[in-house]
Amino acid sequence: MGKTTVTSALLDWYDVHARDMPWRVMPADRKAGVRPDPYAVWLSEVMLQQTTVAAVRDYHRKFTAIWPTVADLAAAEDADVMAAWAGLGYYARARNLLKCARVVLADHGGVFPQTYDELITLPGIGPYTAAAISAIAFDQPSTVLDGNVERVMARLYDDHTPLPAAKPVFMTYAERHTSQNRPGDYAQAVMDLGATICTPKNPACGICPVRPACDAQSAGTQTTLPKKTPKKPKPTRHGTAYIARRADGAWLLETRPDKGLLGGMLGWPTTEWGDDPAPAAPCDAPWDTLNEPARHTFTHFHLILTVQTAWLPQDAAPARGNFVAAADFAPSALPTVMQKAYTLAAATLRQV
Ligand code: SF4
């Protein structure tokens, strides 16, 4: 088996082993003429940026139940979308999701454009996502290159060039195999192969449909690929979260500024996050410091968040934030780091 048969081998494998996903049209249905809903595909691809399929399934179901069309999403309240996104992380994606929905409605009459060149002009859609949507939703012969595909290409060609420098080379490999007849199925097939068979640690070469064409498998180097240029260690930042309840049980919450990390998300008032940030309590109170901080890792740094709690009098007038009645407060609407701080503080601030 030479490399020329990789595409057909992958498509044959996908016909049998395609994973069922809420936004996916399975290969048999696709052959029967069923077309994917571009809105569902776009939503899945934005959600899948930096997140696994397992984590995305429920969020995708929730979003399409609340907002079944791009027009529904475009008309949504920002705060409702941010709350529904809470827990998926990388909140800039949620803000761009809304922006994109509104641009699709305003500039494209609520119909997603089909080509890579048009899709990439939309907010929150980069080269990978534009390629994925144009291939999966519209069967355009775009080449997708995500982490899964990079791994498959590095191994197929036994290429030891380290990432990220290797990306353009891996793209030329991937382009060679992109199907002209079934580009949508092919894009999903190669990504599925990387996610389920050609996995990072223990690739299942014994059942791999492209094994006869795989140079790394022949050389025995597959588990060492792809090579990666070592990353710099992440720095650690510090901060304090102030979690307060008023005498009637209401919680003091703050919507974070639109720009910056967790922008537009609801959270506890905090200090800046840095080496040794100045205290920034929202009001004078007998703040109590919990023994255990909340720990969270963002893309570029680790955060150690000291948690301070306080009960406030009914007439408290904090300089920041707004009180949210206990009945209206849902910890699940908070981003993960704020949920962690809440979990630590909940016992201290329980109403008796
Ligand atoms: S043979 Fe093994 S290393 Fe090669 S593509 Fe298949 S799973 Fe990956």
Residues whose N, C-alpha, C, O or C-beta is under 5 A from the ligand:
A	BS01	SF4	V152 R155 I197 C198 P203 A204 C205 C208 V210 R211 C214 Q217 Q222
